[in-house]
Amino acid sequence: MRDLAGGFGYLLAGQRWVLRHGRWLGFGLLPGLVSLVLYAGALIGLGYGADDLTAWATPFADDWSAPWLGLFRGFLTALVFCLGLFLAVITFTAVTLLIGQPFYESLSEEVDRSEGGDAPESGLPLWRELWVSARDSVKVLVRVLLYGILLFALGFIPVVGQTVIPAIGFCVSGFFLAEELTAVALARRAVELGDRLALLRTRRMLVLGFGVPLVLAFLVPLVAVFLMPGAVAGATLMVRDLTGEDAAPEAGAAESGADAGAGAGAQAPAGGFGPPPPAYS
C-alpha cells in the first residue's frame, strides 16, 4: 500500500513541477493535441463501424432469433470498442512521446537538473532516438496486444469477465503506460527495453500506483493532453527513485564520513548517480 501511494505521489509531484514551470506545460500541450485529433477520429470511426465488424465476424449468428442475436452482437460490439479504447490508451502515450520526443526529453533533463546533479544524456542523434523510441514502442504494443487478446477472450466468462477481468486490464494498461513514460528518462540512461521492464517489475505496486490512476484519467476526453507534460516529469522523478539516484548522495556522504573516521577517504559517484539495484543490473 505504501508503494501504491508513493506511485500516485510521483504523479502528483510531476503535475506540480510543470505548474511551477509554466512554459514546459505550454509547449507540452502541442504534441498531445495533435495525437488527440488523430485518436478522436480513429475512435469515432470505430464507434460507427464496430457493429458492422461484429456482424461480419459472426455470420453463424445470422439466423438467431431475437433477442439473442441483438444481445450477442451488442455484447461483442461493446467488447470491440473497449479493446479499441484499451489500445488507444496505451498507444496514445507512445505516439505523443514520439511526436514530442525532443521536447519531452528536454523536459526530463530539466527535471533531473532541478533535483540536483547532472542530467544523463543518451548522446544519440535525434533520428536515432526516434528510431529506438518507435522500435521499443512497437515491441511494447505487441505485448499489449497479446494481453489484450487474452483479456478479450476471458471477458466471455460470466461474472468474472465483467468484474475481475476489467480490473486486470486497467492494471496491465497502467503498467505499460508507466513503462512508456519512464522510457524517456531511462533511455537517456542507456537502459534497454528488457532491462526497463525488469526494473519496473521490482516495484510493481509503485508503478501501478503511478500508471493506473493515469489510465483512468486518460479515459476522460482532453485530460490526457493536459496531464502528459506532468506525467513525463513525474515519471522522471520515479525513475530517480527506482535507480536509487535520490538516495545515492546521502549514502555516498555517509560512506565518506565513515571512511574519513577510519582514516581512508571514499569518493562518491560523479553527479550523485549510484549503481542500479541488483535486479536491474
N, C-alpha and C positions, 0 to 999 in steps of 0.2 A: 504493500500500500504506500510505503514511503517513496518508492521509486515511481509509482504511478503519479503521485502528487508532484514529485520532482520534475517529471517529464512535462506535465501541464505548466509547472512553474517556468520552465525554459520557454515554452510557447508564449506565455505572458511577458516574460522578460524580453523576448525578441520584439514583440509589439511595442513595448515601452521604449526600446532602443531606437526604433525607427521614428517614433513620435518625437523623441528628443533630437533626432537628426532629420528634420523635415524634408530636406532636399532629396535624401535617399528614398523616402516614401513616395515623393512626387515622381521621380524617374522610374521607380519600380512599378508604377501603375500601367505604364505603356505596354510592356510585353504581356501582362495579364489581360489587358483589354483586347489585344489582337487575338489571343488564344480564346477568350470568351466568345468573340464573334464567330470564330471557326467552330467551336464546340456547340454553341447555341444552334447554329444552322444544322449540324450533324444530328443533334438530339431531336430537333423539330422534324427532320426528315425521318428519323427512326420512329417517332411517335405516329407519323402518318402511315408509315409502311410496315410497322410491326405486325398488324393483323393480317396483311397480305402475305407476309413472310411465314407466319404460323400456318395459314391456310395452305400455302404451297408445300410446306414441310409435313403436313399431316393429311395427305389425300385419303388415307384409310378411314378417316372420320367423316367423310362427306355424307355418308348415308345414315349417320347417327340421328336419332330423333331429338327434338327439343325436350328439356332444356340442356341435355348433356353436351350437345355439340357446342352451344354457346359458352357453357361453363368451362369446358375443356380448353377450347381455343382462347377464351378470355384469360384463363389462368396462364396459358403458355405465352400469350401476348404480354402479360404483366411481367413474367419472368424474363422475356427477351429484353424488355425495356429496362428492367432492373439490372440485367447483365450489362447492357449498354451504358447505363449510368455508373455502374461499378467500374467499368473500364475507363469511362470518361474522367472519373475522379482520380484514378491512378495516372493515366496518361496526360492529364491536364498539366500536372506539375512538370513532367518531363518535357513536354512541348514548350511550356512557358519558360522553363530554365534554359532550353536550347535557344529560344528566340532572344532571351535576355541574358545570355551567357556572359558577355563582357561586363555588364552592369552588376549582375549578382555575384560574380567573382570579386569585383572591386568592393562591393558591399561587405562580403565575407571577410576580406582582408582588413577592411576598416574596423569591423567588429573585433578581430584579433588584436589590432593595434590599440583599440580603446581599452582592452583588458590587460594591456601590458605585454612587453616582449615584442619580438619580431613577428611579422605575418608571413607564414610559409608561402612560397610561390612555386607553381608547377614548372616554370621555365620553358613551357611548350609554346610554340606559335599558336595564334588563335585558331587557324584551320585545324590544327592537330587536336586542340582542346574540344572543338566542336565535333570532330570525328569520334574521339574517345567517348564524349558525352552521349552522342547518338548511338554508338555501338553498345554501351552499357545499358542505355535505356531500352534498347530492343531486347537485350538479354533479360532485363527485369520484366519487360512486358510478356515475354514467353512464360516466365514463371507465374506471372499473374494470370495469364490465360489458362494455364494448367489448373491452378487453384480455382479459377472461375468456372471452368467446365465441371470440375469435381463438385463444387458447391451447387452449381446449377442442377446437376443430377440428384444430389442429396436433397434439394428443395422439394422433390416429389414425395418425400417421406412424410406421412401425416403427422401433424402437430410439431414434430422436431424440425421439419423442413420450413415451417413458418415461424419458429421461435429461436431455436438454438443456432441453426444454420445462418440466418441473417446476422446474428451477433458475431459468429466466427468470421463471416465475410467482412464485417467492419474492422475486426482485429487484423485480418490479412491486409486489408486496404491501408489501415493505419501504419502497419509495419513497413510496407513497401513505399508508402508516401514519405515516411520518415527517411527511408534509405535514399530516395531521390533528393531530398532536401539536404541531408548530411553529406551527400556526394560532392556538393560544391566545396565544402571545407576539406573533406578527406581527399579529394582528387588533388587539391593543392599540396597535400602532404604525401603525394605519390602513393596512395593506397589503392590497390586494385579492387575490383568489384567483389571477388571472392573473400578477400580479407575484410572488406567493409561489412559484408553480410555476417561474417564470423564475429566481428566486433559488436555489431548490433545485437546479436543473439546472446552475448554475455550479459546484457542488461535489457532483456525483453520488456520488463514492466516499465522501465524508464522510457523506452522507445514507444511503447503503446500509449503511455500517458501523454506523450507528445503528439503522436500520429492520429490516434482515434478521435480526439476532440476536433482535430483539424479536418479529418474526413467528414465528420458531422457538420462542421461549419461550412465546408465546401459544397454541401448539398443545397445551401441557400444561395440563390442567384446573386451575383456580384460580390458576395463575401470573399470568394477565393481571390479575386483581383486585389482587394484591399489588404488581405492578410498575407499575400505572397512575400513582400519585402520583409515583414516582421518574422515570417516563418523561416526564411533563409537566415536571418540574424539569430533567431532562437536556436536553429539547428547548429549554427556555428558555435554558440555557447555550449550546447550539449556535447558537441564533438570535443571541446576542450575538457569537459568532464570525463568523457569516455576514454580519451587517450591519456588522462592523468596530467594534462598540462597545467591546469589551475593549481594542483597540489604540488607540482614539481618544485617551484621556487621555495615553498616553505620547507619541503623535505630536504632540498639542497642546502638551505640555510642551517637547518638543524644538524645535518651531517657535517657541514663545515665547522659548526661550533663544537661538535663533539670531537672532531679530529684536531681542532686547534687546542682543545683542552688536553688532548693526548700528545700534542707536540707534532702532529702530522696534518698538513693542510690538505683540503679537498676542494676541487673545482666543480661548481655546478654546471649543468649542461648549458651551452650557449643559448641565449634567448629564453631560458627557463623551460625548454621543452624536454620533458623526461621520456624515458623509454615507454613503449606501449605495454599494456598488460600482457601476461603470458599467453592468454587465449587468443590474443590479437596478433602475436608475432608468428 
